[in-house]
């Protein structure tokens, strides 16, 4: 796929073939803000562009760093005990798994059924955890590509001369500012030592 949204759309369709859901949400974790930010949603408009990590079922899942399955009875018990607060609509059956990349939680995927308490079981949860694992890898790879692209553009467009060398000091890259300031072309300096300056 070309981007994360396209992939998540395909995953949502395939997940519906595996187990039925009324709502599916993928949220990115923003630790600094203490929020999940919805990056994909399928189903009824839940009206949750963001929701708090603290006291949410999703937050409970990332604390445990494993997938979890809840019925409306167990959700009510967690609310009654003060462990969580309800954000959005109460589901009859709720299942969530953390998105973990290199042992760091980066988000959560959750599915819910609003009218079937027995919509999911432990096998469903295992499938969701496998999908969450693969999504984590893809999402982080896409984020890394975006960061690399931004860094590359910054280096290319910088008004300051930038020279990148290998461990032996041979020039591997120079930006356009370097060629303007020094008069050397990229081809003339590749493989040379910066002492030529």
C-alpha positions as CSV (number, residue, x, y, z in Angstrom):
1,X,0.0,0.0,0.0
2,X,1.0,3.6,-0.5
3,X,0.3,4.8,3.0
4,X,-0.9,3.8,6.5
5,X,-4.6,4.8,5.8
6,X,-4.8,2.6,2.7
7,X,-3.3,-0.4,4.6
8,X,-5.7,0.1,7.6
9,X,-8.6,0.2,5.2
10,X,-7.6,-3.1,3.7
11,X,-7.0,-4.6,7.2
12,X,-10.5,-3.4,8.3
13,X,-12.1,-5.2,5.3
14,X,-10.2,-8.4,5.9
15,X,-10.9,-8.3,9.7
16,X,-14.6,-8.2,8.9
17,X,-14.2,-11.5,7.1
18,X,-12.5,-13.1,10.1
19,X,-14.8,-11.8,12.8
20,X,-17.7,-9.4,12.8
21,X,-17.4,-6.1,14.4
22,X,-19.5,-2.9,14.6
23,X,-16.6,-0.6,15.3
24,X,-12.8,-0.7,14.6
25,X,-10.4,2.0,15.8
26,X,-6.7,2.3,15.5
27,X,-5.2,4.9,17.8
28,X,-1.7,6.3,17.9
29,X,-0.2,6.9,21.4
30,X,0.9,10.4,22.2
31,X,2.7,10.0,25.6
32,X,3.4,13.7,25.8
33,X,-0.3,14.5,25.6
34,X,-1.5,11.5,27.5
35,X,-3.9,10.7,24.6
36,X,-4.7,8.3,21.9
37,X,-5.2,10.0,18.5
38,X,-7.5,8.2,16.1
39,X,-5.6,7.4,12.9
40,X,-8.3,5.1,11.5
41,X,-11.9,4.4,12.3
42,X,-14.5,2.1,10.7
43,X,-18.1,1.8,11.8
44,X,-20.4,4.2,13.4
45,X,-19.0,7.7,14.0
46,X,-17.7,7.4,17.5
47,X,-16.8,11.0,17.8
48,X,-13.5,10.3,19.4
49,X,-10.7,12.0,17.4
50,X,-8.7,11.7,20.7
51,X,-9.3,9.9,24.0
52,X,-7.3,9.8,27.2
53,X,-4.9,7.0,28.0
54,X,-5.6,7.4,31.7
55,X,-8.6,5.4,32.9
56,X,-9.5,4.1,29.5
57,X,-9.8,0.5,28.4
58,X,-7.2,1.2,25.7
59,X,-4.9,2.6,28.4
60,X,-5.5,-0.5,30.5
61,X,-4.5,-2.7,27.5
62,X,-1.2,-0.8,26.9
63,X,-0.4,-1.0,30.6
64,X,-0.7,-4.7,30.4
65,X,1.2,-4.8,27.0
66,X,-1.0,-7.5,25.8
67,X,-4.3,-8.0,24.0
68,X,-7.4,-8.1,26.2
69,X,-11.1,-9.1,25.8
70,X,-14.0,-7.7,27.8
71,X,-17.7,-8.1,27.9
72,X,-20.1,-5.3,29.0
73,X,-20.3,-7.0,32.4
74,X,-16.5,-6.9,32.9
75,X,-16.5,-3.3,31.6
76,X,-19.2,-2.2,34.1
77,X,-17.2,-3.9,36.9
78,X,-14.0,-1.9,35.9
79,X,-16.1,1.3,35.8
80,X,-17.6,0.5,39.2
81,X,-14.2,-0.2,40.7
82,X,-12.9,3.1,39.4
83,X,-10.3,1.4,37.2
84,X,-11.6,2.9,34.0
85,X,-14.1,5.5,32.7
86,X,-16.3,4.9,29.7
87,X,-15.3,6.8,26.6
88,X,-17.7,6.4,23.6
89,X,-20.5,3.8,23.5
90,X,-20.7,0.8,25.8
91,X,-19.9,-2.3,23.8
92,X,-21.3,-5.8,24.5
93,X,-18.0,-7.2,23.6
94,X,-14.7,-5.3,23.3
95,X,-11.3,-6.5,22.2
96,X,-8.1,-4.5,22.0
97,X,-4.4,-5.1,21.4
98,X,-1.4,-2.8,21.8
99,X,0.7,-1.8,18.8
100,X,4.2,-2.5,20.0
101,X,7.4,-1.7,18.1
102,X,10.8,-2.7,19.5
103,X,9.2,-3.2,23.0
104,X,7.7,0.3,22.9
105,X,3.9,0.8,22.8
106,X,3.1,3.1,19.9
107,X,-0.7,2.7,19.8
108,X,-3.7,0.4,20.0
109,X,-6.1,-1.4,17.8
110,X,-9.6,-2.2,19.1
111,X,-12.8,-3.8,17.8
112,X,-16.2,-3.9,19.4
113,X,-19.6,-5.4,19.0
114,X,-22.5,-3.5,20.3
115,X,-25.1,-6.3,20.3
116,X,-23.2,-9.6,20.7
117,X,-21.6,-10.4,24.0
118,X,-20.0,-13.5,22.5
119,X,-18.7,-11.9,19.3
120,X,-15.0,-12.6,20.2
121,X,-13.1,-15.4,22.0
122,X,-9.4,-16.1,22.8
123,X,-8.8,-17.2,19.2
124,X,-10.1,-13.8,18.0
125,X,-7.8,-12.1,20.4
126,X,-4.8,-14.1,19.2
127,X,-5.6,-13.0,15.6
128,X,-5.9,-9.4,16.6
129,X,-2.5,-9.5,18.5
130,X,-0.8,-11.0,15.3
131,X,-2.4,-8.2,13.2
132,X,-1.3,-5.6,15.8
133,X,2.2,-6.9,15.7
134,X,2.4,-6.6,11.9
135,X,0.7,-3.2,11.8
136,X,3.2,-1.9,14.3
137,X,6.1,-2.8,12.1
138,X,4.5,-1.2,9.0
139,X,3.4,2.0,10.8
140,X,6.9,2.5,12.2
141,X,8.5,1.8,8.8
142,X,6.3,4.4,7.2
143,X,7.0,6.9,10.0
144,X,10.7,6.3,9.5
145,X,10.4,6.9,5.8
146,X,8.6,10.2,6.4
147,X,11.3,11.3,8.9
148,X,14.1,10.3,6.5
149,X,12.4,12.2,3.7
150,X,12.0,15.3,5.9
151,X,15.7,15.1,7.0
152,X,16.8,14.7,3.4
153,X,14.8,17.7,2.3
154,X,16.3,19.7,5.1
155,X,19.8,18.8,4.2
156,X,19.2,19.5,0.5
157,X,17.6,22.9,1.1
158,X,19.9,24.0,3.9
159,X,21.7,27.3,3.2
160,X,24.7,25.9,5.1
161,X,27.3,23.7,3.5
162,X,26.9,20.0,4.5
163,X,29.4,17.3,3.8
164,X,28.9,13.7,4.8
165,X,31.8,11.3,4.9
166,X,32.4,7.7,5.6
167,X,34.5,6.4,8.6
168,X,37.7,6.9,6.6
169,X,36.9,10.5,5.8
170,X,36.0,10.0,2.2
171,X,33.2,12.3,1.0
172,X,30.0,10.5,0.2
173,X,27.6,13.5,-0.1
174,X,27.6,17.2,-0.3
175,X,24.5,19.4,-0.6
176,X,23.8,22.2,-3.2
177,X,25.1,24.9,-0.8
178,X,28.5,23.2,-0.7
179,X,28.7,23.2,-4.5
180,X,27.7,26.9,-4.7
181,X,30.1,28.0,-2.0
182,X,33.1,25.9,-3.0
183,X,32.7,25.7,-6.8
184,X,33.3,21.9,-6.7
185,X,30.6,19.7,-8.2
186,X,29.4,16.6,-6.5
187,X,31.2,14.4,-8.9
188,X,34.5,16.1,-8.3
189,X,34.4,15.6,-4.5
190,X,32.9,12.1,-4.1
191,X,35.5,9.8,-2.7
192,X,37.9,12.6,-1.9
193,X,39.0,13.8,1.6
194,X,37.7,17.2,2.8
195,X,41.3,18.3,3.0
196,X,41.0,19.2,-0.7
197,X,39.3,22.4,0.6
